[in-house]
Every structure is written in structure tokens, then in C-alpha cells.
Amino acid sequence: MEWDAKKYNTTHDFIFKYGAGLLELLPKEPKKVLDIGCGTGELTNQMAELGHVVTGIDQSVNMINQAKESYPDLTFLQEDILNLSDQIGLYDIAFSNAVFHWISDQELLLKNISEHLNPNGQLICEFGAVGNVQAIREAFGRELRMLGVSFEEPFCFTSVEDYRVLLEKNHFEVVEILEYERPTPLKGGESGLRAWMEQFYAAELGELTDDQKEKLLANMERDLKPKLWKEDHWEADYRRLRINAVKL
Ligand SMILES: C[S@@+](CC[C@H](N)C(=O)[O-])C[C@H]1O[C@@H](n2cnc3c(N)ncnc32)[C@H](O)[C@@H]1O
């Protein structure tokens, strides 16, 4: 999926704003950090300001170009974490916010991370937990089924139990792993849910006619209003998984 980096920075900036809490898990002394799926580079820059030597990687050209434009003094590379080039090197810390749930091959993801970490290197990351945006996903699936459109969930949302097993199988020792609810206000008032859908389900919505899309979004707004509309904004039912683990 390609990203609209300008829209990401203005409408979906809650992603890196919430992600800033993860920075507290970083050691105080300067480390060499790989920011996986760095997006527009906002957290990469905050880590650099804390004194770390950071390389941001992202598979999206738009995101990497925006990151380079915003922070020309930092290192950003267009790279897919599942297919890294030789220039990546070794790091003390692999950091990642709001990325892992986009990746279907979690075994390969952890293997590649482990290969680019120094001995005792740390993995600090956060992404969607099981049940993340469940109400929105269920309403979307229901509407697509009514249109006769097949729907394959693009996200991989995991539980503490399953991810602990996966980490241990891939030779990481878990320092901390937790799942938590994070109700998330969406920007844009009445149109907030649409804007969110258009960012995160762009590919699926792009398959519909304008008419189908309009009807689907209107039905979703009607059905989700009792649960997710909060006086003057939509609140998405986010759940997160936060991990701090060490390479054995
Ligand atoms: C929701 S954004 C998060 C960006 C950033 N970490 C932040 O907190 O603002 C998810 C990012 O993951 C990137 N991404 C997804 N799959 C990836 C992969 N296989 N390799 C590298 N980046 C990936 C996307 O291109 C996107 O920029």
C-alpha cells in the first residue's frame, strides 16, 4: 500500500503522537537504533534528539521522501524489512511503532530483526493487538458481504500469549509484553470515520464504484454511531500490544 505522507502528518498524526510513549523504553545512553517502518520520520527525529544514532527505514517512497524533506540531516532508507539490502548493518535497538500488524510473515520479520541486532540487542515495539478496531472491521466486513465483495483482512492483530510464543521461538527473551485498550479520537468531526477508512482501507474501497462506496460508508456511520460517536468526534476502538524484548 502507498501512503499519502502529507495527509498522514496532518490527519493521522495521532499515530506517532501516541507512539512517543514508547520512547520511554529506550536506554538513556546513546544507542544505534533502527526505526522499522519509520513513516514520515517524526519518532526517528525524536530518538535522534535524545542522542541516539538512528536509521529510519520504510518501504513507502512517499513516506521516505517526506522524512528526508522534514529531517535532511538524518538517515532514511527505502527498505522492506522482509527483504533488506546489504547496506543495513547491525544495531543495538530495533524500534517500531504501528507497523508490525501490516506484516503477514511475522516469523521472517523477527528473523530479519534478529539478524540485524547486536548480541543482547533490544526490540522495542508497539502495534495492533487482537480485537483492534474490531467494531469498525466487523461493520466493514458486513457491508462488503452485503455487496457480494470478498474481504481478506489485511491486518495481523496478535495476542500477548501468541506473540510471546513467537518471540521465544525466534530467540528473544521477553522483558515486558502487554495488551491495552487505547480508545482513539479521530480528527475531522463527522467525516473522521470516513477519513480513517480512506487511509487504512484505501485498496478495498478503491475496488468499489463511487455509489457503492458512498452507501457503504453511510451505512457504517449509521451502524457505528451508537458505539463510536462521542458528542463531536468519532472514537476508534484501538487495542495495542507493547513489547520490550532482548535478543538471546
Ligand atoms: C502507520 S505507519 C507508522 C509510521 C511511523 N512508525 C509512525 O509512528 O508514525 C506504518 C508504516 O509502516 C511501513 N511499512 C509497512 N510494511 C513495511 C515493511 N514490510 N517494511 C518497511 N516498512 C513497512 C508503511 O510504509 C508505513 O509507513
The ligand as an SDF file (V2000), in Angstrom:
LIG
                    3D

 27 29  0  0  0  0  0  0  0  0999 V2000
    1.0760    3.5950   10.4360 C   0  0  0  0  0  0  0  0  0  0  0  0
    2.6130    3.9130    9.6760 S   0  0  0  0  0  0  0  0  0  0  0  0
    3.6460    4.2010   11.0920 C   0  0  0  0  0  0  0  0  0  0  0  0
    4.7980    5.1200   10.7710 C   0  0  0  0  0  0  0  0  0  0  0  0
    5.6840    5.5320   11.9590 C   0  0  0  0  0  0  0  0  0  0  0  0
    6.2920    4.4090   12.6130 N   0  0  0  0  0  0  0  0  0  0  0  0
    4.9280    6.3860   12.9430 C   0  0  0  0  0  0  0  0  0  0  0  0
    4.8420    6.0250   14.1220 O   0  0  0  0  0  0  0  0  0  0  0  0
    4.4130    7.4570   12.5230 O   0  0  0  0  0  0  0  0  0  0  0  0
    3.1340    2.3120    9.1400 C   0  0  0  0  0  0  0  0  0  0  0  0
    4.3970    2.3530    8.2780 C   0  0  0  0  0  0  0  0  0  0  0  0
    4.9180    1.0300    8.1220 O   0  0  0  0  0  0  0  0  0  0  0  0
    5.5020    0.9330    6.8440 C   0  0  0  0  0  0  0  0  0  0  0  0
    5.6630   -0.4740    6.4900 N   0  0  0  0  0  0  0  0  0  0  0  0
    4.6990   -1.4200    6.3660 C   0  0  0  0  0  0  0  0  0  0  0  0
    5.2260   -2.5970    5.9940 N   0  0  0  0  0  0  0  0  0  0  0  0
    6.5750   -2.4180    5.9040 C   0  0  0  0  0  0  0  0  0  0  0  0
    7.6770   -3.2610    5.5450 C   0  0  0  0  0  0  0  0  0  0  0  0
    7.4810   -4.5320    5.1910 N   0  0  0  0  0  0  0  0  0  0  0  0
    8.9230   -2.7450    5.5620 N   0  0  0  0  0  0  0  0  0  0  0  0
    9.1300   -1.4330    5.8840 C   0  0  0  0  0  0  0  0  0  0  0  0
    8.1140   -0.5740    6.2100 N   0  0  0  0  0  0  0  0  0  0  0  0
    6.8630   -1.0570    6.2170 C   0  0  0  0  0  0  0  0  0  0  0  0
    4.4870    1.6950    5.9820 C   0  0  0  0  0  0  0  0  0  0  0  0
    5.0110    2.0570    4.7270 O   0  0  0  0  0  0  0  0  0  0  0  0
    4.1550    2.8760    6.8720 C   0  0  0  0  0  0  0  0  0  0  0  0
    4.9900    3.9770    6.6440 O   0  0  0  0  0  0  0  0  0  0  0  0
  1  2  1  0
  2  3  1  0
  2 10  1  0
  3  4  1  0
  4  5  1  0
  5  6  1  0
  5  7  1  0
  7  8  2  0
  7  9  1  0
 10 11  1  0
 11 12  1  0
 11 26  1  0
 12 13  1  0
 13 14  1  0
 13 24  1  0
 14 15  1  0
 14 23  1  0
 15 16  2  0
 16 17  1  0
 17 18  1  0
 17 23  2  0
 18 19  1  0
 18 20  2  0
 20 21  1  0
 21 22  2  0
 22 23  1  0
 24 25  1  0
 24 26  1  0
 26 27  1  0
M  CHG  2   2   1   9  -1
M  END
$$$$
